Amino acid sequence: MFRIKRKSILYIFSIGILILTSCAVAKPKTVFNPQQTGEAPKYSDAYYWAALPTKTDPSDEVPFGLETMNMQEIDVFFIHPTSYISKKHGSSWNANLLNNEINEITDKGAIRYQASIFNEYAKVYAPRYRQMVYSGFSTKDLDSKKKALDLAYEDIYNAFLYFYDHFNHNRPIAIVGHSQGAYLAMRLLKEVFDNEAMKNKLVVAYIPGFPIPVNSFKFLKPCQFAQETSCVCSWRTFKKGYDPKWMVKEDSVIVTNPLTWTTEQVYVPPSENIGWVFDMKKGVYKSGPGAKIHKNILWADKPKFKGSFLLVSKNYHRGDMNLFYMGIRNNFKTRVNAYWKG
């Protein structure tokens, strides 16, 4: 089992507080085994939904001081990012859905700080799924990685089918996912919405945190302006001035600037960031980081908050959404209104 020998500092935006901890990363000891994947979710049971309009959950929250009109005219199908990271949560390729600690990380992190962005204008549905372990993204065992991700997608696809047949009632849909959730959302968009029949049912897709090739879809296109609908937004956030070494090997991917909602490569100052969220209890931080599209990534200014001098990481992946919380929330409102007018 791989173990981090020296204490490391993890800066995690998405749960709203700065966590300083040492972490032993979960890493499977054997190849993928379908007999060790845990029981498949039953989406007729509310337990297997991290967010559901019929129950109280963290997606219902708003930052302190923010009011909501609850004009929930459409549905958001939200696919959460990886929360199966630590060795103490197991060593299998896919998360066990009965592991309450993993579920709690999901709920207190992504559901509270990402899915909640959309609760003003949508009913939020977020399935629990047998997510692939975090270390799977860097493994050399590509066959096991593929099988683990296929299993995760199988759950997501089944969850969407149940949602569509039992909850949606022909309402417009937005697809949202982050990181592993963005990858799975990309697959769902390809299979379900990338056709003439379903394209116009999609309000928008926000799928940051994973490289989405520009040519991923036939009918769905990258969003080019703030009012556009039936299109796809994606970005990956890094500190301004940082060039990841791996980026030179990448093909062209979708990069949207969440301050302008265009693909223009111009710097947008902090004054255009209408607010980000670090801690729900502290409300919205006004004037968040400025941002600029740089090649295949989004450059962002270092965020300012109490203790931000400790932030040495140049990878702002965890903050892909809450660094632009109010901008996404406002843009979602804009696209919903445009959808109804269109």
Beta strands, then each sheet from edge to edge (+ up, - down):
strand 1: 49-51
strand 2: 74-79
strand 3: 122-127
strand 4: 173-177
strand 5: 202-206
strand 6: 221-222
strand 7: 231-233
strand 8: 237-239
strand 9: 276-279
strand 10: 283-285
strand 11: 291-294
strand 12: 297-300
sheet 1: 1+ 3- 2- 4- 5- 7- 6-
sheet 2: 8+ 12+ 11-
sheet 3: 9+ 10-
end
